[in-house]
């Protein structure tokens, strides 16, 4: 593997790790709010969706910021990996594999958000 490719893969992995750090902070924070306040669980789907979109944008941004071209593609790849890892975690926690409209929505939103982050990341890189 060329150094440039290794660097790009490293950016991809870093982006996904940062995205999961964001996801963990938000999910743990929301869980604490649910536990220690009178908040209801009605907004869990909304929180998961918004967090996934934001995290996938960050993953795509970081994945593409070192690329010379095709930032959208690197971002979409980051979004795919983000969604797949999150789905694997959900299956592991729930002990059941379910593929429903929520799962499909998560995948589509993660890919699209990652692509958007990739476009932003490569444009940020090219401005320097």
C-alpha positions, -999 to 999 in steps of 0.1 A, spaced: 0 0 0 13 35 -9 19 60 19 -9 81 5 -34 52 6 -23 43 42 -28 79 52 -63 79 37 -72 47 54 -58 62 86 -80 93 81 -110 70 76 -104 50 108 -98 82 127 -130 97 114 -150 67 124 -134 66 159 -142 103 164 -178 97 152 -182 69 178 -167 91 205 -194 117 197 -221 90 196 -210 76 229 -210 110 246 -245 119 233 -260 85 241 -245 83 276 -256 119 282 -291 112 271 -292 80 291 -282 100 322 -309 125 315 -335 97 312 -323 82 344 -320 112 366 -348 135 353 -385 132 345 -378 130 307 -396 103 288 -382 79 263 -404 93 235 -375 111 218 -350 82 216 -355 77 178 -350 114 172 -319 115 193 -304 84 176 -312 99 142 -297 133 148 -267 119 165 -261 94 137 -264 122 111 -239 145 129 -215 117 137 -215 105 100 -209 140 88 -179 142 112 -167 107 100 -170 118 64 -153 151 70 -123 134 86 -121 106 61 -120 131 32 -99 159 46 -66 143 34 -79 131 0 -69 148 -32 -102 140 -49 -135 121 -45 -142 134 -10 -178 125 -14 -168 88 -19 -145 87 11 -173 103 31 -198 78 19 -174 49 28 -171 64 63 -209 66 65 -213 30 54 -188 18 81 -204 40 107 -238 25 100 -226 -11 98 -208 -9 131 -238 8 148 -261 -19 134 -237 -47 147 -237 -30 181 -275 -28 181 -277 -65 171 -252 -75 198 -271 -55 225 -306 -67 214 -295 -103 207 -316 -102 176 -311 -92 140 -338 -70 127 -338 -53 93 -367 -29 92 -374 6 79 -355 22 108 -324 2 99 -327 11 63 -332 48 72 -301 47 94 -280 33 65 -293 58 40 -289 88 63 -254 77 74 -242 72 38 -257 106 27 -244 124 57 -210 108 53 -210 120 17 -219 155 28 -191 155 53 -167 142 27 -176 171 4 -171 195 32 -138 178 43 -122 178 9 -132 215 3 -118 224 37 -86 207 28 -83 224 -6 -88 258 9 -55 256 29 
